Amino acid sequence: MNQSESEYDGIAEAYRDSKQLSFRKYIEEYTFFEILGDVRGATVLDLACGEGFYTRKIKQAGAAEVTGVDLSAEMIKLAEEEERIRPLGCKYLNRDVAQLNMAESVDVVVAMYLLNYAGTKEELLNFVQVAYNRLQLGGRFIGFNDNVQHVPRGTISFAQYGFDKVCTPSPQEGDVISYQMINEDGTRFEFKNYFLKPETYQWAFQKAGFSNFQWVGPFIHPSQQHNSFWDAFMSHPPLIGFSASKQG
């Protein structure tokens, strides 16, 4: 994985706090659960779970078992602290997803912003293969990703939503996409994603064995559909969901 453990250890709390930004709730979270659907009684593996934000929400949605995995020890520490304070029964593992080897298979694998840390097609395939290998037949792999179909052209700013996305005008495979975040309290931090072409994603999912890979959304919460504040975000969406199935 290109993003080092120490980088996320240093921004763990600020990254956690960024989950309070309004786009997270009205677009990211709403889209995610629209894709996820009914998980009551399901077993779920949350790859790159961070501080467990979605791990907990999936459990609260009725999943039988949810296990979160993250490279950052500080992120896992925050997740485990939250589990101690408000126990839901979530489990957490401090592991590198790229080398994850677990015996158990699950109904759903979730990856919120994992795949965009792959800087090469081989790294992307490895992430996708890990997800495929963990799934039962008929299982689903869903998540969120940097929107590689909509590259910002330099004239688009997402600052009003709490972040900016910066990359070269015509990125090539492996080029850096920098996310510069601004939390509601003014705290700033940044992290790097990597650009891979949409067809590279198609290739990786097909090569790993998935069927029905598709980009999905983003969608906006019904309460915000007539709010012009979201026009710039939705006309050039910087983020997007995805879904794929492991067919028998």
N, C-alpha and C positions, 0 to 999 in steps of 0.2 A: 504494500500500500504506500502511495506517495506521501500521504499526510502522516507525519511522524507522530508517535505517541505523545512526545513532549509538547508539541504544538497545541494539541487539544487539552492536555493537562493544564496548560497556562491560561486557556480561555474557557474552561469548563463552566464556571459560574456565569460568566457573561453570555455564553451560548445558551445556557439554561434560561436565563432571563429574557433572551430574544424570543422565546416561545410566547411571550406576552404581546408581541407586535400584532397588530390587527390583521395583517395578511395571513398570519399563521392560522387564526381562528376562522376567518370568513372565506378563505380560499384553500389554503393547504389542508387544514383539518377537515373541512367540509368535503373537499374532493377525495381525500384519502378514505373517508368512511363511506362515501358513495361507491368507490371502487371495491372496498373491503366487503361490504354487504353484511349478511348475518353470520356472526362467528360464535353464536351460542353453542357451547359444548365442544368447540374446536381446540386443537393444539396449535400453538403459534410460536414461531421463532422470529425474533426481531433482531435483524442484523444491523450493526452500527447504531445501536439503540441510544447512544448518548447517555443522558442522565435519566432515561426511562420514561420520558414524557408520553410517547405513544405506547410503550409497553404497558403502562398503567391504564391508559384509555382503552386499549384492546381488552384487558382483563375486566374492566368495568363494563364493557359491552357484552360480557357474558362468556368469553373464552374460558375453557376449562383449565388450560395451562398456557402460560406465556413465559418464554425465556428470552431475556435480552443479552446480546453479546456486543462488546465494544473493546476496541484496542486501548482506549485511554483509561488508566487506573483511576484518575480523578473523576471521570464521568461515572464510572461504575460505583465509586465511593459515594457520589451524590445520589445515585439511584438506590443504593442499599440504605443510605440514611433515610430517604423518603419512605422506603419500604418498612423500616423500623418504626418510624413515626406514625405512618398511616398504612398498616399492613393490608395488602391485597392478595398476597400469595404469589407475587411475581418472583422469578429467579433470575439472577444475573451472573454472567461469566466475563471475566477480563481476558479476552482472547483476541488474536488477530483473525479476522474473518477469512482472510486469504488462505489461512492454514487450518481452518476449522474442520475438525473431524469428530463427529458425534454419531453414536450408534443409533439413537432414536430418530424416527422419521415423524414428520408433522403434517398437519392439514394445510397450513398456510405459512409461507415465509414472507416476511415484510422487510423492505430495505428502504428506509427514508434517507435519501441523499448518500447512499453508499457507492453506487455504480460510477458516479461522476468523479470519484477519486482514482479511477483507473486512467493511467497515462498512456497505455498502449492497448492494442486490441487483445493481446495475450493476457494482460491483467484483467481486462473486462471479462473475457471468457472465463477466467479463473473464478471471479466473483459469482458469475451467473451459474457456473458449474457447481459451486458450493451450494447454492440455493437449490438447484435441481436435485442434487444428491441427497439433500435433507428432506425432500418432499415425498409423501406417499403418492401412489398413482391416483390421478384425479385431483391432486393438490394444486394450489395456486401460488404464484409468486407475484406480489404487487409492491408498489412503493412510489416514491417521488424522486425526481431527478432534475438536474439542471436541464433547461429546455434547449437541446442542441439543434432543434429545428428553427429556433428564433434567436439568431445571434444579434446582440445589440449593435447598432450602427454608430454609436458615439453621440447621437443626438437625443437618445432616450435616457432619462434619469428615473430611477425608482426611489430617490431619496425620500419622497413624501411617505413611502411605505416602510422606511427604516433601513434601507440598504441601497447600495449601488453595485452594479455588475460590470466589470471592466475586462475587456479582452481586445485583441487586435481586430481590425475591421474584417479580415477574412481569415479566421483561424484555421490552422492546419492540425492534423492529428497530433495530439499530445500537447498542444499549446495551452498555456495557463489561462484560466478564467478566475479572476479575483473577485471575491465577494467582500465588500466593506460594509459592515453592519453598524447601525446606530440604534442603541436601545432607547427606550422611553426616558430613562434617567440620564441620557447623554453619553453613556459608556460606549466606546467604539472598539471594535476588534475586526480582524479580517481572517479569511482562510482562502485556500486555493482549491479550485476544481480543475479538471482537465477536459479539454474538448476532444471528443471523438465524433465522427460523422454519424448521422442517423443510420446509414446503411451498415456501419460497423456494429451498432447495437443490434440490428436485425440479424446480422451474421452470427454474433455471439450467442444470441438466444437460440437460433436454429441449430448451431453447432453443438450447444449444450444438450439439446434434445427437446426444448420447449416447443409447443405449438401455440398458435393464437397470440403471439406477442403483438401488443399494440400500445401506442401512446394514448393516454386518456386524459381528457380535460385540458386545462383546469376549469373547474366550475366555481361559481360564486354562490354563497349562501342566499337563499330566497329573500331574507330580510334586507339584503344589500343590492339586489338586482337592479334597482332604479336609482342607485346612488352613483352620481357621476364621478365621485372620488376614485372609483376603481377603473375608469375608462382607459387610462394609460396602461395599467397593469394588464387588463384583459385584451387590449388590442395588440400588444406585443408581449405575451406571457413569458416571463423569464424562467418559470418553473412548470413542470408537467408531471402527471402521473403515468404509470405504466401497469400493465397486467399481462400475465402469461400463464399457461396451464401445462401440467405434466400429464399427458394423456396415457392411458393404458394400452 
